[in-house]
Amino acid sequence: MKRNLLSIVALLALISISYSCKKTIVSNNDIRDITGSIKDISSEEGVGEYIYNLDDIYKIKDEPNVLPENEVYNNSNPVLLSAEIIDRVLYVRINAGQTGSGQVTIRSRSGSVYRDDTFKITITAISAAEAMTRAVNYFKAGDYVLSESHFELVIAKNASASLSDAYMGLGFSRMRLGKEEDSYGYNDLKTSRGLNPSNVDAIAGLSLLDYAINEDYTKAISYGRETLNKAGEFVFRYDEKLDKNDIRLNIALSQYAAQLFDDCLATIQQLDATYTADTSAGDFKTQLFEKLQELVDMYK
């Protein structure tokens, strides 16, 4: 009798387990179809990053208000690239100077089911000279993301003849992208000047950043004067809108911030020979400030 009772209990347990499994199999979560895929990437060196909003790619069939959870399940070539998901956005970053192929697998989950989507990345090499040409052209076109990645590529290839200009271009790209995490390109510009002390574009960039970001007005004035001493008719080679007048204005702004008001007046008069101000007037500093504002509006 006891054995029969145990058999019945065991049978009930098996039925219960079977029923639970059957419920899981037919549950709403398990019959969801996950759709979407990322296309293979085939590109030349220089594009540093590919960005995908995964909510726009992976969907659940017939359930537009439900989104699957995604993870980077596999990266077959971490030397070539990195892949990470931040706030449901996938960032695929190509490591500068690396070529070859790799595969990334994104696993999407919905309830108790999942689906893997694998795409291939193939990166082919370009020469350092070609990378430099593209970097400059992207910068001139205002595409500072691509100019940054191509200048990085020139540096990764250690093209000695172009290194100073590559670091200079990288610094200006990061300056214009406002990349605080990279010190707005300041260290790149210092490296550029170290490689070539006559690189006036790098020196000009240091002057601009020492005023605007570092608030080191003494250095800003010094670098500005060095720029104009080396190139009296200075024009930034990658953007002709930045020239000697902008550097003089940067010097004048730095002099005002450093409370060198007489020097500031003299520099302003280099920009506008007709300008006069009474240094003994009670509102002398206000006059200078208003004139500087006028010049900023003129040269911006």
C-alpha positions as CSV (number, residue, x, y, z in Angstrom):
1,M,0.0,0.0,0.0
2,K,2.8,2.3,1.0
3,R,4.6,1.5,-2.3
4,N,1.4,2.3,-4.3
5,L,1.0,5.6,-2.4
6,L,4.6,6.6,-3.3
7,S,4.0,5.6,-7.0
8,I,0.9,7.8,-7.1
9,V,2.8,10.7,-5.5
10,A,5.7,10.2,-8.0
11,L,3.2,10.1,-10.9
12,L,1.5,13.2,-9.8
13,A,4.9,15.0,-9.5
14,L,5.8,13.9,-13.1
15,I,2.4,15.1,-14.3
16,S,2.9,18.4,-12.5
17,I,6.4,18.8,-14.0
18,S,5.1,17.9,-17.5
19,Y,2.3,20.3,-17.2
20,S,4.6,23.1,-16.1
21,C,6.9,22.4,-19.0
22,K,3.9,22.4,-21.4
23,K,2.8,25.8,-19.9
24,T,6.3,27.2,-20.5
25,I,6.4,26.0,-24.1
26,V,3.1,27.5,-25.0
27,S,3.5,30.7,-23.0
28,N,3.2,34.0,-24.8
29,N,6.9,34.7,-24.4
30,D,8.0,31.5,-26.0
31,I,6.1,31.9,-29.2
32,R,7.4,35.4,-29.9
33,D,9.4,35.7,-33.2
34,I,12.4,38.0,-32.9
35,T,13.3,39.7,-36.2
36,G,15.9,42.0,-37.5
37,S,19.6,41.9,-38.5
38,I,22.7,44.0,-39.0
39,K,24.3,43.9,-42.4
40,D,27.9,42.9,-42.9
41,I,30.5,45.8,-42.9
42,S,33.0,45.9,-45.6
43,S,35.2,49.0,-45.5
44,E,38.6,50.5,-45.8
45,E,40.6,51.8,-42.8
46,G,39.7,55.1,-41.3
47,V,36.1,54.7,-40.2
48,G,36.6,54.5,-36.5
49,E,33.1,53.7,-35.2
50,Y,29.8,52.2,-36.3
51,I,26.7,53.0,-34.2
52,Y,23.4,51.1,-34.2
53,N,20.2,51.9,-32.3
54,L,19.2,48.3,-31.6
55,D,15.6,49.3,-30.8
56,D,15.3,50.2,-34.5
57,I,16.7,46.9,-35.6
58,Y,15.5,44.0,-33.4
59,K,11.7,43.7,-33.1
60,I,9.2,41.1,-31.8
61,K,6.8,40.1,-34.5
62,D,3.3,41.4,-34.0
63,E,4.2,43.1,-30.7
64,P,5.4,46.6,-31.5
65,N,5.3,47.7,-27.9
66,V,7.6,45.0,-26.6
67,L,11.4,45.1,-27.3
68,P,13.9,42.2,-26.8
69,E,16.9,42.5,-24.5
70,N,20.2,42.5,-26.4
71,E,23.8,41.5,-25.5
72,V,27.1,41.2,-27.3
73,Y,27.4,37.4,-27.2
74,N,30.6,37.1,-29.1
75,N,33.4,39.1,-30.7
76,S,35.7,36.9,-32.7
77,N,38.5,39.4,-33.2
78,P,39.0,41.8,-30.3
79,V,42.3,42.9,-31.8
80,L,40.5,44.3,-34.8
81,L,37.5,45.8,-33.0
82,S,35.5,46.2,-29.8
83,A,31.8,45.9,-29.5
84,E,29.6,47.1,-26.6
85,I,26.0,48.0,-25.9
86,I,25.4,51.2,-23.9
87,D,21.8,52.3,-23.3
88,R,20.5,49.9,-26.0
89,V,22.9,51.3,-28.6
90,L,25.6,49.1,-30.1
91,Y,29.0,50.7,-30.7
92,V,31.4,48.8,-32.9
93,R,34.8,50.5,-32.8
94,I,37.6,49.6,-35.2
95,N,41.0,49.8,-33.6
96,A,43.3,52.2,-35.5
97,G,45.9,50.5,-37.7
98,Q,44.2,47.1,-37.6
99,T,42.9,45.3,-40.7
100,G,41.3,41.9,-41.3
101,S,38.0,40.3,-40.5
102,G,35.9,39.5,-37.5
103,Q,32.4,38.5,-36.5
104,V,30.1,40.0,-33.9
105,T,27.1,38.1,-32.5
106,I,24.2,39.9,-30.9
107,R,22.0,37.7,-28.8
108,S,18.4,39.0,-28.5
109,R,16.1,37.6,-25.7
110,S,12.4,37.8,-25.2
111,G,11.2,35.8,-22.2
112,S,12.7,32.4,-22.3
113,V,13.7,32.3,-25.9
114,Y,16.6,34.0,-27.7
115,R,17.9,34.4,-31.2
116,D,21.5,35.1,-32.4
117,D,22.3,37.5,-35.2
118,T,25.9,37.4,-36.5
119,F,27.4,39.9,-38.9
120,K,30.9,40.1,-40.4
121,I,33.3,43.1,-40.4
122,T,36.0,43.3,-43.0
123,I,38.6,46.1,-43.0
124,T,41.1,46.6,-45.7
125,A,44.3,48.7,-45.6
126,I,45.0,52.1,-47.1
127,S,48.3,53.9,-47.2
128,A,49.3,56.5,-44.7
129,A,49.4,59.2,-47.4
130,E,45.8,58.3,-48.5
131,A,44.7,58.4,-44.9
132,M,46.2,61.8,-44.4
133,T,44.6,63.2,-47.6
134,R,41.2,61.9,-46.5
135,A,41.7,63.3,-43.0
136,V,42.4,66.8,-44.3
137,N,39.4,66.6,-46.7
138,Y,37.0,65.5,-44.0
139,F,38.3,68.3,-41.7
140,K,37.8,70.9,-44.5
141,A,34.3,69.5,-45.1
142,G,33.4,69.9,-41.4
143,D,33.2,66.1,-40.7
144,Y,35.4,66.1,-37.6
145,V,34.4,62.6,-36.5
146,L,35.9,61.1,-39.7
147,S,38.8,63.6,-39.7
148,E,39.6,62.5,-36.1
149,S,39.6,58.8,-37.0
150,H,41.7,59.3,-40.1
151,F,44.3,61.4,-38.3
152,E,44.4,58.6,-35.7
153,L,45.1,56.2,-38.5
154,V,48.0,58.2,-39.8
155,I,49.5,58.2,-36.3
156,A,48.9,54.4,-35.9
157,K,50.8,53.8,-39.1
158,N,53.7,55.9,-37.6
159,A,54.2,57.8,-40.8
160,S,57.1,60.0,-39.5
161,A,56.9,62.6,-42.2
162,S,53.3,63.3,-41.4
163,L,53.2,62.8,-37.7
164,S,53.4,66.4,-36.5
165,D,50.6,67.4,-38.9
166,A,48.5,64.4,-38.0
167,Y,48.7,65.2,-34.3
168,M,47.9,68.8,-35.1
169,G,44.9,67.8,-37.2
170,L,43.8,65.3,-34.5
171,G,44.0,68.1,-31.9
172,F,41.9,70.5,-33.9
173,S,39.4,67.8,-34.7
174,R,38.9,67.1,-31.0
175,M,38.8,70.8,-30.2
176,R,35.9,71.3,-32.7
177,L,34.2,68.2,-31.4
178,G,34.4,69.6,-27.9
179,K,35.9,66.3,-26.6
180,E,36.5,67.1,-23.0
181,E,37.7,63.5,-22.4
182,D,40.6,64.1,-24.7
183,S,41.4,67.6,-23.2
184,Y,39.9,69.2,-26.3
185,G,43.0,68.0,-28.2
186,Y,45.4,70.1,-26.1
187,N,47.8,67.2,-25.6
188,D,47.7,66.3,-29.3
189,L,48.7,69.8,-30.1
190,K,51.6,69.7,-27.6
191,T,52.8,66.5,-29.2
192,S,52.6,68.1,-32.6
193,R,54.7,71.0,-31.5
194,G,57.2,68.7,-29.8
195,L,57.6,66.8,-33.1
196,N,58.0,70.0,-35.1
197,P,58.6,73.2,-33.1
198,S,57.9,75.2,-36.3
199,N,54.3,73.9,-36.7
200,V,52.6,77.2,-36.3
201,D,49.1,75.7,-36.7
202,A,49.7,73.6,-33.5
203,I,51.1,76.6,-31.7
204,A,48.0,78.6,-32.7
205,G,45.7,75.8,-31.4
206,L,47.5,75.8,-28.1
207,S,46.9,79.6,-27.8
208,L,43.2,79.2,-28.4
209,L,42.8,76.4,-25.9
210,D,44.9,78.0,-23.2
211,Y,42.5,81.0,-23.3
212,A,39.2,79.2,-23.8
213,I,39.7,76.0,-21.8
214,N,42.7,76.1,-19.5
215,E,42.3,79.8,-18.6
216,D,46.1,80.1,-18.6
217,Y,46.2,83.6,-20.1
218,T,50.0,84.0,-19.9
219,K,50.5,80.9,-22.0
220,A,47.7,81.9,-24.4
221,I,49.5,85.3,-25.0
222,S,52.9,83.6,-25.4
223,Y,51.7,81.0,-27.9
224,G,49.7,83.7,-29.8
225,R,52.7,85.9,-30.1
226,E,54.9,82.9,-31.1
227,T,52.4,82.1,-33.9
228,L,52.5,85.6,-35.3
229,N,56.3,85.8,-34.9
230,K,56.7,82.7,-37.0
231,A,53.9,83.6,-39.5
232,G,53.0,87.2,-39.6
233,E,50.3,86.5,-42.2
234,F,49.0,83.4,-40.4
235,V,46.2,81.4,-42.0
236,F,45.3,78.0,-40.6
237,R,46.0,75.5,-43.4
238,Y,42.9,73.4,-42.9
239,D,40.4,76.2,-42.5
240,E,41.2,79.6,-43.9
241,K,38.6,81.3,-41.8
242,L,41.0,81.0,-38.9
243,D,43.8,83.6,-39.5
244,K,46.1,86.2,-37.9
245,N,43.2,88.4,-36.8
246,D,41.6,85.6,-34.8
247,I,45.0,85.0,-33.1
248,R,45.4,88.7,-32.3
249,L,41.9,88.7,-30.9
250,N,42.7,85.7,-28.8
251,I,45.7,87.6,-27.4
252,A,43.6,90.7,-26.7
253,L,41.0,88.6,-24.8
254,S,43.8,86.9,-22.8
255,Q,45.3,90.2,-22.0
256,Y,41.9,91.5,-20.8
257,A,41.4,88.4,-18.7
258,A,44.9,88.8,-17.2
259,Q,44.1,92.5,-16.4
260,L,46.8,93.7,-18.8
261,F,44.5,96.5,-20.0
262,D,47.1,98.7,-21.7
263,D,48.5,95.8,-23.6
264,C,44.9,94.8,-24.5
265,L,44.3,98.3,-26.0
266,A,47.5,98.1,-28.0
267,T,46.5,94.7,-29.5
268,I,42.9,95.9,-30.2
269,Q,44.5,98.8,-32.2
270,Q,46.3,96.3,-34.3
271,L,42.9,95.0,-35.3
272,D,41.3,98.4,-35.6
273,A,43.7,101.3,-36.1
274,T,40.9,103.8,-35.7
275,Y,40.0,102.7,-32.2
276,T,40.9,104.9,-29.3
277,A,40.1,104.8,-25.6
278,D,41.0,107.0,-22.6
279,T,43.2,104.9,-20.3
280,S,42.4,107.3,-17.4
281,A,38.7,107.2,-17.8
282,G,36.7,105.5,-15.1
283,D,35.0,103.2,-17.6
284,F,38.2,102.3,-19.5
285,K,37.8,98.6,-18.8
286,T,34.1,98.7,-19.9
287,Q,35.1,100.4,-23.1
288,L,37.7,97.7,-23.8
289,F,35.2,94.9,-23.0
290,E,32.6,96.4,-25.3
291,K,35.1,96.7,-28.1
292,L,36.2,93.1,-27.6
293,Q,32.6,92.0,-27.8
294,E,32.3,93.8,-31.0
295,L,35.4,92.1,-32.4
296,V,34.3,88.7,-31.3
297,D,31.0,89.2,-33.1
298,M,32.9,90.3,-36.2
299,Y,35.4,87.4,-36.3
300,K,33.2,84.5,-35.0
